[in-house]
């Protein structure tokens, strides 16, 4: 079994990442690891040491809110996070937010850790949540998050699946990892620079070690979309991919082929490139500075990550959800190690991938950068699905709305 706290009360006071309630034993039924697999995943339960929680609370309590300025008095986010929002968030984080409840939520699903070998970085400890199917014809799918997200993004989806299916009827093996450098897979070493290609190799090896090397599907948004494209191009085990983010990356198609809606989205993307990329350039060119600075204060980390979640979400997520995500970054010290994808922006936004294997794309109007249908058909002759959505379903943080 992949769950260890089968007696936890999963009825929530507030809906954090889980809308409604879920039955813990039901989720744990999906934790039966397939037999005779190459790897050796171990059941994992998250528990941050009491001293770490106490240190966090002390730092948060002592963290000073900066003085009022003309910029931080604006509530619309045009100059970044507002002072008012940060004051409110700090108070709730310190006095109302329950990290132990978050741990109970996380542990209510089957969690594992597994040692995965990388030729450049050695053996890495990779965390993942899984819903294993008992069906012999189940399709393995790896779901990959982005920055500043985490595996928590997929919990609403997992919750729906555990209610809709049993292990005997679930048509998929659902694998939701913490990407290397993120969250519970944060330790990627420090002797060599970690790259997107490194992360893709680790994700492919994870699927091999779980017994899915003969064929699996990759799905992702943001960083996860880039990793999906790399997996599709480089690894024969990845048979198909679906992404909900495709950047333009200098692609110049015929604008006469675009709809009026697509032209509006293109203009918005150009406006964002002019005013919304400061964080990207900082993380690309000075990862050491921003990594050290935001590791000194949980409030500073909240301001940096919280701003992006607020700006990029279709609908403002519950504050509890933002705090849970930032808390995970803080307790795992993962922010300085999670920004490696920005070191090579060209690779991050690359359109280069397999032109033979099937590719699907979901076009969400709320995305900051989009690939219009006519351009997608030209760039990806293997695109078998192009879905246009009116809005993002309000079931998660909706973090992958940017490059």
C-alpha positions in Angstrom: 0.0 0.0 0.0 1.2 3.5 -0.8 -0.5 5.4 2.1 0.6 5.2 5.7 -1.9 7.4 7.6 -5.0 5.4 6.9 -6.8 6.7 10.0 -6.4 10.4 9.1 -9.6 12.5 9.1 -9.8 13.9 5.6 -12.7 16.2 6.2 -11.3 19.6 5.7 -12.2 22.8 7.5 -11.4 24.7 4.3 -11.0 23.4 0.8 -7.3 24.0 0.4 -6.3 21.8 -2.6 -9.1 19.3 -2.1 -12.7 20.4 -3.1 -15.1 18.6 -0.9 -13.9 15.5 1.0 -12.2 12.3 0.0 -12.1 8.9 1.5 -8.5 8.0 2.5 -8.8 4.2 2.3 -10.2 4.7 -1.2 -7.2 6.6 -2.3 -4.8 4.1 -0.7 -6.3 1.3 -2.6 -4.5 2.7 -5.6 -1.1 2.3 -4.0 -0.3 -1.3 -5.0 3.0 -1.2 -6.9 3.1 -3.3 -10.0 5.0 -6.6 -9.6 8.5 -7.3 -11.0 9.4 -3.8 -11.9 13.1 -2.7 -12.3 13.1 0.0 -9.6 12.5 -0.2 -5.9 10.0 2.6 -4.9 9.5 3.0 -1.2 6.3 4.2 0.5 6.8 7.7 1.7 5.1 9.9 4.3 5.7 13.6 4.7 6.4 15.0 8.1 8.3 18.2 8.5 10.2 18.2 11.8 8.6 20.2 14.6 11.7 22.3 15.0 11.6 23.3 11.3 8.0 24.3 11.7 8.8 26.3 14.8 11.8 28.0 13.0 9.5 28.9 10.1 6.9 30.5 12.4 9.6 32.5 14.2 11.1 33.8 10.9 7.7 34.6 9.6 6.7 36.5 12.8 9.9 38.6 12.7 9.7 39.3 9.0 9.1 43.0 8.5 6.6 44.4 6.0 8.1 47.1 4.0 6.9 50.7 4.2 4.1 52.1 2.0 5.1 53.3 -1.4 3.1 54.7 -4.3 3.7 51.3 -6.1 2.7 48.8 -3.4 -0.5 50.7 -2.6 -1.9 49.7 -6.0 -4.2 46.7 -5.6 -4.4 45.7 -9.3 -1.0 44.0 -9.4 0.3 46.3 -12.1 3.4 47.0 -10.0 3.6 43.6 -8.3 2.1 42.3 -5.1 0.4 44.9 -3.0 1.4 45.7 0.6 -2.2 45.1 1.7 -2.2 41.6 0.3 1.1 40.7 1.9 -0.1 42.0 5.3 -3.2 39.9 5.1 -1.4 36.8 3.9 1.2 37.0 6.6 -1.5 37.2 9.3 -3.3 34.2 8.0 -0.1 32.2 7.4 1.0 32.8 10.9 -2.3 32.5 12.8 -4.7 30.4 10.8 -2.9 28.2 8.3 -2.4 24.6 9.4 0.6 22.9 7.8 -0.1 19.6 9.6 -3.4 19.5 7.9 -1.6 19.9 4.6 0.6 17.0 5.4 -2.4 14.9 6.2 -3.9 15.9 2.8 -0.6 14.9 1.0 -0.3 11.6 2.9 -3.8 10.6 2.1 -2.7 9.7 -1.4 -0.1 7.0 -2.2 3.3 8.7 -2.0 6.6 7.1 -2.9 10.3 7.9 -3.2 12.7 6.1 -5.5 16.4 6.3 -6.4 16.9 7.2 -10.0 20.2 7.2 -11.7 21.4 10.1 -13.9 24.7 9.8 -15.8 25.9 13.3 -14.9 24.4 13.8 -11.4 24.5 10.3 -10.0 21.7 8.8 -8.0 18.8 11.2 -7.2 15.9 10.7 -4.8 12.7 11.3 -6.7 9.3 11.7 -5.1 6.0 10.9 -6.8 2.4 10.3 -6.1 0.7 7.4 -7.9 -2.6 5.9 -8.7 -1.7 2.4 -9.9 -4.3 0.5 -11.9 -4.9 -3.2 -11.6 -5.9 -3.4 -15.3 -3.3 -5.1 -17.6 -4.1 -2.7 -20.4 -3.8 0.5 -18.3 -2.0 3.4 -20.0 0.9 4.9 -18.0 0.7 8.7 -17.9 3.3 11.0 -16.3 1.8 14.4 -15.2 4.5 17.1 -14.8 4.0 20.5 -13.1 5.8 23.8 -13.7 7.3 26.7 -11.9 6.3 28.0 -9.3 4.1 25.0 -9.0 4.4 21.6 -7.4 2.8 18.1 -7.5 0.0 19.6 -5.4 -1.5 21.1 -8.6 -2.7 17.7 -9.6 -4.5 16.7 -6.3 -8.0 17.8 -7.5 -7.5 15.6 -10.5 -6.4 12.7 -8.3 -9.3 13.3 -6.0 -11.7 13.0 -9.0 -10.1 9.9 -10.3 -10.3 8.1 -6.9 -14.0 8.8 -6.7 -14.7 7.9 -10.3 -12.7 4.7 -10.6 -11.6 1.7 -8.6 -8.1 0.2 -9.1 -9.9 -2.5 -11.2 -11.5 0.1 -13.5 -8.9 2.9 -13.7 -7.8 3.0 -17.3 -4.4 4.6 -16.5 -1.4 4.3 -14.3 -1.2 7.9 -13.0 2.3 9.1 -12.0 2.6 12.6 -10.6 6.3 13.4 -9.7 7.9 16.3 -7.9 10.2 17.4 -10.7 13.9 17.2 -10.0 14.9 20.3 -8.0 11.3 20.9 -6.8 9.6 20.1 -3.5 10.2 16.6 -2.3 12.7 15.9 -5.1 14.6 19.1 -4.4 18.1 17.7 -3.9 19.8 17.7 -7.3 23.4 18.3 -6.0 25.6 21.3 -6.6 28.7 20.1 -8.4 27.3 20.4 -11.9 24.6 22.6 -13.4 21.3 20.8 -13.7 19.4 21.3 -17.0 16.1 20.6 -18.6 17.7 17.7 -20.5 18.9 16.3 -17.1 15.3 16.5 -15.7 13.9 14.8 -18.8 16.3 12.0 -18.5 15.4 11.5 -14.8 11.6 11.5 -15.7 12.1 9.0 -18.4 14.2 6.8 -16.1 11.5 7.1 -13.5 9.0 5.6 -15.9 11.4 2.8 -16.9 12.1 2.0 -13.2 8.3 1.8 -12.6 8.0 -0.8 -15.4 6.6 1.5 -18.1 9.7 1.8 -20.3 7.9 0.1 -23.3 5.4 2.9 -23.6 3.9 5.8 -21.7 2.3 9.2 -22.3 3.7 12.5 -21.1 1.5 15.5 -20.0 2.5 18.9 -18.7 2.2 22.6 -18.6 4.9 25.2 -18.3 8.1 23.4 -17.4 6.2 20.2 -17.7 5.2 21.0 -21.3 8.8 21.5 -22.2 9.8 18.3 -20.6 7.0 16.5 -22.4 8.3 17.7 -25.7 11.9 16.6 -24.8 10.6 13.2 -23.8 8.7 12.9 -27.0 11.7 13.8 -29.1 14.5 11.9 -27.3 13.1 8.8 -25.6 11.4 5.9 -27.4 9.4 5.0 -24.4 7.4 8.2 -24.6 4.8 7.3 -27.3 2.7 10.4 -27.1 2.4 13.8 -25.3 -0.2 16.3 -24.4 0.7 19.9 -23.3 -1.3 22.9 -22.2 1.5 25.4 -23.0 3.4 26.0 -26.3 5.5 29.1 -26.6 6.1 31.0 -29.8 9.9 31.1 -29.4 10.5 33.4 -32.4 8.1 31.4 -34.7 6.8 33.8 -37.3 3.7 32.5 -39.1 1.3 34.1 -41.5 -0.8 36.6 -39.4 -3.4 36.6 -42.1 -4.3 33.1 -41.1 -5.2 34.1 -37.5 -8.6 34.7 -36.1 -9.4 38.0 -34.4 -9.3 36.3 -31.0 -5.8 34.8 -31.8 -4.6 38.3 -32.9 -5.7 39.7 -29.6 -3.9 37.0 -27.7 -0.8 37.6 -29.8 -0.9 41.3 -28.8 -1.3 40.4 -25.2 1.7 38.1 -25.4 3.8 40.9 -26.9 2.7 43.2 -24.1 3.6 40.7 -21.5 7.1 40.3 -23.1 7.5 44.0 -22.7 6.4 44.4 -19.1 6.2 41.0 -17.4 9.5 39.2 -17.9 11.7 40.8 -15.2 11.4 37.7 -12.9 12.4 35.5 -15.9 15.5 37.5 -16.6 16.5 37.6 -13.0 16.2 33.8 -12.6 17.9 33.3 -15.9 20.9 35.6 -15.4 21.3 35.8 -11.6 19.9 32.6 -10.1 22.5 32.7 -7.3 21.4 36.1 -6.0 17.6 35.5 -6.2 18.0 32.0 -4.8 20.0 33.2 -1.7 17.8 36.3 -1.1 14.5 34.4 -1.1 15.9 31.6 1.1 16.3 34.1 3.9 12.7 34.9 4.6 9.4 33.0 4.0 7.7 36.3 3.6 10.0 37.3 0.8 9.4 33.9 -0.9 5.7 34.4 -0.6 5.9 37.9 -2.2 7.9 36.5 -5.1 5.9 33.4 -5.8 2.5 34.8 -4.7 2.7 37.6 -7.2 3.1 35.1 -10.0 0.2 32.9 -8.9 -2.1 35.9 -8.5 -1.1 37.3 -11.9 -1.2 34.1 -13.9 -4.3 32.5 -12.5 -7.6 32.8 -14.4 -9.4 33.1 -11.1 -7.7 34.1 -7.9 -7.0 30.9 -6.0 -7.8 30.6 -2.3 -5.1 32.1 -0.2 -4.8 28.8 1.6 -3.8 27.1 -1.7 -1.1 29.7 -2.3 0.2 29.3 1.2 0.3 25.6 1.0 2.4 25.7 -2.2 4.8 28.3 -0.9 5.1 26.4 2.4 6.2 23.3 0.4 8.9 25.4 -1.3 10.1 26.8 2.0 10.2 23.5 4.0 12.1 21.7 1.2 14.4 24.7 0.4 13.7 24.1 -3.2 13.4 27.6 -4.7 17.1 28.1 -5.4 17.2 24.7 -7.1 14.0 24.9 -9.0 14.9 27.8 -11.3 17.3 25.9 -13.5 14.8 25.8 -16.5 15.3 29.6 -16.9 19.0 29.2 -17.5 18.3 28.3 -21.1 15.2 30.1 -22.2 15.6 29.0 -25.8 15.3 25.3 -24.7 12.5 26.3 -22.3 10.4 27.6 -25.1 11.6 25.3 -27.9 9.1 24.0 -30.4 11.5 21.3 -31.5 10.1 17.9 -30.8 9.2 14.6 -32.5 7.3 15.2 -35.7 6.1 11.6 -35.9 4.7 10.7 -32.5 1.2 12.0 -31.6 1.0 15.4 -29.9 -2.1 17.1 -28.3 -2.4 20.7 -27.2 -5.0 22.4 -25.1 -5.4 26.1 -25.9 -6.5 28.1 -22.9 -7.5 31.8 -23.6 -6.0 32.8 -20.2 -2.5 31.8 -21.2 0.1 34.6 -21.6 1.6 33.0 -24.7 -0.4 30.9 -27.2 0.2 29.0 -30.4 -2.6 29.7 -32.9 -4.2 26.8 -34.7 -2.8 27.6 -38.2 0.7 28.0 -36.8 0.4 24.9 -34.7 -0.6 22.9 -37.8 2.4 24.2 -39.6 4.9 23.7 -36.8 3.6 20.3 -35.6 2.5 18.0 -38.4 2.0 15.3 -35.8 -0.5 17.3 -33.8 -3.5 15.1 -33.6 -5.5 17.2 -31.1 -5.9 20.9 -30.8 -8.5 21.8 -28.2 -9.7 25.3 -27.5 -11.1 25.8 -24.0 -13.3 28.8 -22.9 -11.7 28.9 -19.4 -9.6 26.8 -17.1 -11.6 24.7 -14.8 -11.4 26.0 -11.3 -10.0 22.8 -9.8 -6.4 23.7 -9.1 -4.0 26.7 -8.8 -3.8 27.0 -12.6 -0.1 27.8 -12.3 1.2 27.0 -15.8 0.0 30.3 -17.4 3.4 31.5 -18.5 6.8 30.4 -19.9 
